[in-house]
Amino acid sequence: MDYQSMMMGMLIKKYRSEQNMSQEGLCQGICAVSYLSKIEKGSVTCSEEILLQLMDVLGIDLTRNPKEMKELELAVENFYRSYFLYKGEEMDQRMNRLNEKKELLQHSPLVVDYMLVKGFYGLIRGKFGDVGLQEFQNGIYELLDYVSYMSPKQTHLTHYLIGYYEMIYNSDFEKALSQFQRAARIKQDGIIMEALSSVNYNLGNYSESIRLGDLAYQQLMEEGYLERGIEINFVIAAAYANVKDIDNMLAYYQRLLTLSEQTKNSRKAAVYYNIGSAYLAIRNYEQARQNLEKSYDCYKKGDSVGSDKFYLVQKLALVAHGQNHFERAEQYTKELQKIYDTIKNQRVEPSMKICLDWLVNLCLKKQSLKSEAVVDILRKLYKQATKDSHHGFRSFYGDYLIDALKAQHKYKEALKITEEIFVKWKLSSKQ
């Protein structure tokens, strides 16, 4: 199939529609309407003469220089390579070079590739050019209008891009899963297996996340994606942590740290945080404290403050409270207030403010975990976390809510939440 001819047909249709020009108006004196219709559908290969005449009517200077096209194709491929290898500086350079060729790309068969590249770059850098998030979303979804013209690779990347957007910006994991599954039907490479593992983790399908994660790890390492192979170990280890399988969790984190030694990117802060969080979830406060403090020590005074630091200090406050070190819990909660004040004007999850309210009541106002005020906040936190983030957050806050409800002898409500969280995904270390 000649995808370049199909893309030229798409370009003609796109520019004609933008200029509110009818097929009859465009092809008058050039070709039959029926022939133009076939060109726009990509079902025929348009001759060079007719193509240039149609583009001339549309006022488009088409990029047709073979050498120039080859250079642009290589530039697009180089961008993808940098993107999927996590080479940030190199990716920035590639994107800048592509933007310098913006006019050429938009008037060539590579127009969809340029749309895809801009989408991927926007997601990873959080920069959407001159448009806002909503317009950026519309631009990404616009790609679906051109799927019938795309090559399998372009279609694969389109579904992957939309799925990734839904996962990280909207926390709509069901939509993300649907898009990733469509991409996987075209090609099951390590990158899409990694995405499927991640989205199943976010949905709380931990058994499936682990299975897919192991497959993704094998493929990614074979394909030469060391950084992504390291990252998928985070997902697998976290999945084991969320089902409280500590032995397997520690084994995967150890493999992650060993692999990280081959790169310049230290993962120690994140690994110690995740291990500490897992121990906190099973109320092993001493092990939680030791690991969370190691994570805290990894942060330098000059480091920027973000959501990662917020959740780390949150866990430290809960550990201190659990160990009855109330003065330390109060100090961490005050630090948490300062962090939230620093980041609240950024794009933060609504549950973070509710979490802060919970700890203020618990650690500063010295209210009991089972007090009605604290339980009400926990109900809101559990509900909001379900909307904001992955299943692990819902499970974490749900655990605290269940304990508080049991302390109030509200066993029916506690049982309902237990079933919501645990029954569907329970996985023993023997499975």
C-alpha positions, -999 to +999 in steps of 0.1 A: +000+000+000+013+034-010+009+053+023+026+084+009+000+087-018-027+082+008-012+110+029-011+133-001-048+127-006-054+135+031-035+167+027-056+178-003-088+171+016-075+188+047-065+220+030-096+220+008-119+217+039-100+244+057-107+268+028-143+257+025-138+247-011-160+221-028-145+192-047-160+207-079-144+240-072-109+225-066-108+201-095-124+223-122-102+221-153-078+196-137-096+163-132-130+147-127-147+150-093-148+112-090-110+111-096-105+138-069-127+118-045-104+088-050-073+109-045-087+122-012-095+087-001-060+075-010-073+048-033-054+060-063-018+073-068-021+109-081+002+119-110+028+146-102+012+170-127-023+168-113-010+169-077+009+201-084-021+217-101-044+209-072-019+222-047-015+254-068-052+260-066-050+255-028-021+279-026+002+253-011+038+250-019+043+213-017+075+198-004+086+172-030+124+174-031+134+137-026+166+146-007+148+170+015+121+145+022+147+119+032+163+143+056+130+151+072+121+114+075+154+108+093+148+138+116+115+123+126+130+089+133+158+104+153+133+122+175+114+090+183+147+073+191+156+100+215+121+101+230+119+064+237+154+062+250+147+090+276+174+112+261+159+145+271+186+170+258+189+151+225+151+151+222+149+189+227+175+194+200+156+171+176+124+189+183+140+224+177+153+212+144+119+198+133+102+231+143+127+250+121+113+229+092+077+234+103+064+248+070+081+220+050+067+193+073+032+207+072+032+207+034+046+172+029+034+136+034+051+138+069+024+161+082+009+134+104+044+125+117+049+161+126+016+161+145+026+130+163+060+144+172+045+176+186+021+155+207+048+133+222+070+163+229+041+182+245+033+153+268+068+148+281+077+184+285+043+198+295+047+225+268+020+228+243+034+256+221+009+285+220-021+265+230-037+255+262-043+219+275-078+216+261-067+227+226-037+204+229-061+175+237-082+183+207-051+183+185-041+149+197-076+134+192-077+150+157-052+124+147-080+098+148-096+116+118-066+106+097-062+069+108-076+056+075-047+073+058-019+062+082+007+035+080+005+008+107+033+025+125+016+059+125-016+043+137+002+024+164+019+056+177-014+075+175-032+051+199-001+049+221+000+087+223-037+091+231-035+064+257-005+080+274-023+114+274-054+099+291-032+080+316-010+109+328-032+140+323-068+127+329-062+097+350-088+080+328-072+046+329-100+028+312-097+050+281-059+046+282-063+008+284-085+008+253-061+029+233-031+008+244-049-024+234-056-009+200-019-001+196-010-037+207-032-052+180-009-035+155+024-042+172+033-058+205+067-043+212+083-037+245+071-001+247+034-010+243+038-039+268+053-014+293+023+009+288-002-020+292+016-031+324+015+005+337-022+011+330-032-022+346-012-012+376-031+021+378-064+002+375-055-022+403-051-052+381-019-061+398-016-097+386-020-087+350+004-058+356+031-081+369+026-106+340+028-079+313+056-061+332+078-092+331+072-096+293+078-059+288+111-061+307+124-089+285+115-072+253+127-038+263+161-051+272+163-071+240+154-039+221+181-019+238+158+003+260+178+001+292+161+031+309+126+018+301+136-016+313+146+000+346+114+019+348+092-012+343+108-027+374+093+002+394+058-009+381+063-046+389+078-039+423+050-015+432+024-040+421+039-066+445+040-039+472+003-031+467-006-068+473+018-068+503+042-093+488+073-078+504+098-104+493+090-101+456+088-063+459+123-062+475+137-085+448+125-063+420+137-031+437+171-047+441+173-055+404+162-019+397+190-005+418+216-029+402+205-018+367+205+018+377+242+016+383+247+014+346+231+049+341+237+084+355+201+086+368+200+075+404+167+060+415+175+057+452+151+084+464+122+068+446+131+032+456+135+040+493+102+060+492+083+031+476+098+005+500+090+028+529+054+033+517+050-005+514+061-011+550+038+017+561+009+000+544+015-031+566+021-009+596+058-019+600+066+016+612+103+011+619+112-003+585+090+024+569+109+051+589+143+038+579+135+037+542+116+069+541+144+088+559+169+074+533+146+088+506+144+121+524+182+123+527+185+120+489+168+153+485+192+182+486+183+216+500+184+232+466+161+206+450+128+218+436+098+210+457+070+190+440+044+164+445+070+137+451+084+156+481+048+162+493+039+125+494+073+116+510+067+141+539+031+129+542+044+093+548+070+105+573+043+123+593+021+092+593+050+070+604+059+094+633+022+094+643+020+056+642+051+054+664+035+079+689+063+104+681+038+132+680+062+161+681+080+148+650+046+142+633+037+178+640+070+190+625+065+170+593+029+182+590+041+218+592+067+211+566+039+195+545+019+228+548+049+248+534+053+223+505+016+226+496+017+264+497+047+262+473+030+239+448-007+247+451-007+270+421+008+243+400-012+214+385-019+194+417-043+167+425-074+179+445-068+150+469-036+166+481-054+194+498-078+169+515-047+149+526-032+180+541-065+186+560-064+151+573-029+154+587-035+188+602-065+174+621-045+143+631-011+157+639-016+194+647-051+195+661-044+162+679-077+146+669-081+108+672-080+087+641-115+075+649-130+109+656-159+118+634-141+148+619-111+127+608-134+099+595-153+124+574-121+137+559-109+102+552-142+094+534-136+125+511-100+116+506-108+080+497-134+092+472-112+119+456-082+096+454-103+073+433-107+101+407-073+116+410-048+088+408-041+051+405-056+023+426-027+022+450-036+056+464-072+045+468-060+014+486-037+033+509-063+058+521-089+031+521-068+011+546-068+041+570-105+046+565-113+010+572-093+011+605-111+043+616-145+028+608-138-003+627-127+018+657-162+034+654-178+000+652-191+008+617-183-027+604-208-027+575-193+004+559-158-010+566-166-043+549-181-025+519-148-005+514-127-037+519-146-054+492-143-024+468-105-023+473-093-058+479-116-086+467-111-079+429-073-079+429-062-100+458-030-118+448-009-140+470+028-144+466+022-180+457+004-171+425 
